[in-house]
Amino acid sequence: MSWKNIIGQKQQIRVLRKALETGRFAHAYLFTGPEGSGKESVAFEIASILNCRSIQTSDTEGGCGTCPDCLQIQSFMHPNMEYIFPVESALLDPGDTAKKENKRFTEAKERYDALLEQKKQNPYFSPAMERSMGILTEQIITLQHKASFMPREGSKKIFIISQAERLHPSAANKLLKLLEEPPAHIVFILVSSRPEALLPTIRSRCQAIKFSRVTASELRLWLQENRPEIKDPELSFIVSFSRGNLRLAWELINSSDNNPSETATIMLRNQALDYLRLVLTPSRFHEAITTCEQNAKNLSRSELTLFLAALLLFFQDVNHRRIKPDFQELNNPDITDAIDRFVKNFPNADFFQISTITEEAIRGIERNASPLLIMTSFTADIKTLMQRK
């Protein structure tokens, strides 16, 4: 990645580039903003710039992306970069080799490696192990130890802390000590969507850079310039579907193929609409409950998020066409007939409340609430709101 591949955030990048150019780069930054706004991708770009051997000044387009240093950073193998996120305590248990070969450790390591692989495939994904209690004290102790080693001449060590709001209290206190007396060769980048959950003393020792949600026009322009093979209606669907969340957008982009009607994204949307039809058919509501349970069990959290987001966009289209029957800027222009039938069949549905509970369900899934409880409650609420007299 390079600066030109950062989507949006022009003012934020301008500030960071100026600091690099003038040699006034702070020892610690706090990147804040909505989930999926690209905060971590900027942190990794800074790690590349500060270690890339192919650039002579910071006033460039960023890291080259092809030298050994840049490639090592992209694969999480560079000795000058540490990337930490919430992990299970089983990975951090001290002990001999025999202990580390036990089943608990092995299974946790497999889950950890799978998350890192997912991060490599999607730079906007923020990994966190589901059984984690947060960023643990042992992880910060490891950072303290690694901070004592100097990088090669002319480079910096970069410590990127993902989801910093999930620092365990004792881990936060140890990190605070590092920030109070920062080694000159270390740059800390804390990334958080909920900075208010961090210790005020940690926030005060970091220079805050606030990221904003990427606009639809910024995402559309980037796609047109960098992925010209993606055409409408799929292009518009990706822009609308992601709602400014680059993690979602990246998943949609990489699920596409040459036939938009057969993409995984469109298939998931159609699956969501089939489920909705079951919910709204009185004689088949029991099938809807069964489908709800199967989705909660078989779909990943990211797939469930996409599933619900597809419904949200469909509801938006229905509401637009109900208010203005000739409305054309639909999220789903390929199923206009189905949208119009829905408007005719459910004239009294409370779409404001429907959109609200759909948003709440998405947030619940993203915050690791029980998928079964979320989807069961959502199914019952949707049935009631759609059939409102």
C-alpha angles and dihedrals in degrees: 000000000000136000090273090060094055107105113227119325093112096158093046092051091047091056094048095046091050091052091050092046095050096041091243097118109147122240091234134028133185112208110199135176143097122325112271095022093122100255095140094045088059090049090054091047089055090050089054094047093050092050106029112119094199098068126071101192136025091238093089139097088275134260116355092236093214108068119096092257095053092045091050091051091050090052094044090242102111113119091217095057130070120185117188133180136162109303137172118270089234088076092056102046111126117230147106127298093269091058093048090054093060121117096254094055094042094052092046090050091052091052090047093050091048091054092049090050090051089051091052090053095045116033090192095057116105109206124216128164110238094225093049123121089207134273102337134219092247090060092056091045087056089052090051090053094047091047089067092066118084121229121231116284114288097017138092137223112239121204110194114190112194119205090007091180087074094064110134109241093249090046090050091053092051091048089050090059090054091049093048092057103023118187110241092236095056129087116192120204114185115191121200141159090194106042091163087072091062123092109271088229090058092047091050092057094053131072105236122225113186117209123202131215110271112253123236091245092052092050093045092050092048091050092048091052099039105027104032091159090072107087136178135311087032092045092056091043092055092048093049096038096053093050091206094311106129093195089061092042091053092051090051093046092053095046092058127103137174094289111057092194089064100045119125088242095056091043090054091048091052090048089054092051091049088054090050091053090054091050092052098045106086095208092051103044090110087059089051090056091050091048090048091054092047092050092049090051102039106033121078119236091258091051091049089050090053090045092055093040089055090055091047092054091047091052089050090053092049092050092048092051092045091055095039114017094198095050107141109181094086126164088222107035092161093067100043092134092056090048092052092048089052091052090052096046098045107036095152101047115133098235095173091059092039090056090046095054091044090055090048091051091051091051090048092054092047091051093054099255116157108287091209094053092044095049095043092052091044092052093052093045094048092052091052096045096045094053095046111142 
